[in-house]
Amino acid sequence: METIFQNSSDFILLGLITNPAYPGILFAVIFSIFMVAVTANLVMILLIYVNSHLHTPMYFLLSQLSIMDTVYICITVPKMLQDLLSTEKTISFLGCAFQIFLYLTLIGGEFFLLGLMAYDRYVAVCNPLRYPVLMNRRIYLFMVLGSWVGGSLDGFMLTPVTMSFPYCRSREINHFFCEIPAVLRLSCIDTSLYETLMYACCVLMLLIPICIISVSYTRILVTVHRMSSAEGRHKAFATCSSHIMVVSIFYGAAFYTNVLPHSYHTPEKDKIVSAFYTILTPMLNPLIYSLRNKDVGTALRKVLGRFVSFQRIRAGEGSRKL
């Protein structure tokens, strides 16, 4: 009964920086990044939806990445911003569990999705004639569904176990959201076996998409090297470079968090790395794809052109009425 009572109490999130000297400046910076990230991802989703030239498997997968990034940043940053302006930095037990579940689902789903996006690029570059068959609508919908289901399995497995431990130490989580390692530090029983099993699970989830990415891009490099056309090589590299950049950023942070031994971790380092892939990565992903992708840039210019034309027509009609 006592354990249930203890586990129903609120936690306290100490934040990205404990007792910051200038919380207003920190709030303004994080809020700006948050708004850019949400706006950029929503614009990316809208462009892919309204532009028929972007109705391809590659851009459908990219739209799912933007959806994941949008939800991902929305489950951590609003609470973080609220805590910067509030003296009460509490989060309920159920709120913490919900945050952990969504975080695990989305990060796991993004692991798998980035691997499948690499496979999509492999088929496009190495088997272009068979691309409509190998990446038909049923297959890429199944790939997306598999990414979401694979991520949610991680959430369903780890969240109940994490929240079942008795937390009888300080209720202060030295983090800006409920990340599992930070929460487990508050447990009053030994969680080393669970942490080892969780470590093995995370490594396995990383290895599967990393193997897909490595094999896919090895085959792509071999194919590009054999191309006689300089224009063909340039087009292939342009198609894949955005994805390579996103993969490098995301998996670099994930490698630190999930693979490096505990001796390399400190609460301060963990918070910085977590901030990188929960705050910065959702902002960088759509910017990288829009800046380095000709099709997305063209679609954006068309939408902006239509908007400007519509505003001019409305202004002209308004002046005639006057």
Order of alpha helices (4+ residues) and beta strands (2+ residues): alpha-beta-alpha-alpha-alpha-beta-alpha-alpha-alpha-beta-alpha-alpha-alpha-alpha-alpha-alpha
